[in-house]
């Protein structure tokens, strides 16, 4: 496996065996960056990120990419830290106290922006759940892991963050204006996820029954609120665009149907 670090552009660390242990990998990184190995922490590049633990192996790493965090030399214990990733942006490292609240952390984000949004318009999401302002990071309902990644979104005054789940596609979150129509929401889903409006079916999972939403009717008029969970169904034969990372610096997109075989996709890539 070719393993890359999170430099810009990603810097190749080494060709490593998938069975190589994380402590050995940390020693490699420490030698490359001329750091004491005890200060090296490695973060997986997966969707939610995670601290690579010493009892793991290189096989645990997603996307062949790791992030290096250098701990302070005078720190004898692992402080609580995590990444925050604005939608469409790059991860930034944030240090916090386990007893600090989500609201306190939000007040320290995006301070370099000239027209910084109000704290009330900033939201943090972890594993599809929006973190409540009053919760502390040691709260069992938050359950944020050291070295994980939180997604940051900024809502307009009339927008909220909706959770959309699907049995035939991944779950995801999306910003929505509750005064907009379902058709407009579907158009936003097409822009964000690449799934054509014509092939989407949206249903309300929070109601007494799973009602299919009417495209031309506003979300609010169909009892959709910020607490609503929507279900996404996909019409049979719907084309979709699959993102394939062919190298750490290159990603391609291929159109495919859910009935396509792996062999067909392999030939398309080749």
C-alpha positions, 0 to 999 in steps of 0.5 A, a space after each residue: 500500500 502507498 501511504 500519503 500524509 496530509 501535506 499540500 499536495 499529499 506527501 508520500 510517506 512510504 510503501 507499507 504492508 497492510 499488516 504493518 502496525 500503527 506504532 511502526 508507522 508512527 516511527 516512520 513518520 517521526 523519522 521523516 518529520 524529525 519528531 520525537 515518536 511520543 509526540 506523533 499522533 496519526 488520524 485516519 482520513 475516513 469520513 468521520 476521522 479517528 485516532 489510529 490506535 497502537 493496537 491497529 494496523 495499516 489496513 485500518 486506514 481509509 483512502 491511504 491518507 493520514 493526518 499528522 498531529 504533533 502533541 506538545 512536548 510538555 503534555 504527558 496525556 492526550 488532550 482532547 482534539 478533533 477536526 472541524 470540516 466546513 462543507 466543501 472545505 478543509 479540515 482544521 484542528 481544534 483543541 478542547 476540554 472534555 468539559 467544554 460545551 459545543 456552544 463554547 467551541 462554536 464561538 471559537 470557529 470561523 474567526 478569520 472570516 470577515 463576515 463571520 456568521 452568528 454562533 446561532 447560525 453555525 452547526 456541528 454534525 457528528 455521525 449524522 447528528 447535530 450536536 446541541 449547544 448545551 452539551 459538553 463533549 464528555 456527555 455520553 449522548 455526544 460520544 465524540 471520539 478523540 481525533 474524529 471529524 465534525 462537519 460544520 455548516 452555516 445556515 441562512 436565517 430560514 434554513 435548517 439541516 435535514 437528515 436524509 436516510 436511504 436503504 439503497 444509498 448512503 445517509 447524508 445531511 443537507 441544508 434546506 429552506 422550509 419555505 421552499 418546495 420539495 422540488 427545490 429540495 430535490 434540486 439541491 440534492 441533485 446538486 450535492 449528491 449527483 442524483 437526478 431529480 427525476 429519480 428521487 422519491 422523498 418520504 417523511 419518516 417522522 410522521 405516523 406513516 411514511 407519506 411521499 412528499 408532494 414536489 410542488 408543495 413547500 416543506 413546512 406545509 407538509 409538516 417538515 421541521 428541523 426535527 424531521 427525518 426524511 427517507 430517500 428512495 430511488 426509482 428503479 434504473 436511476 443513473 448515478 455518478 460514482 466517485 472513484 479515487 484513482 490516486 490521492 490527487 485524482 478522482 474521477 466520476 462514472 455514470 452507473 445504475 444500481 444494477 451495474 456489475 463490478 465487472 462493468 464498472 472495472 471495464 469503464 475505469 480501465 
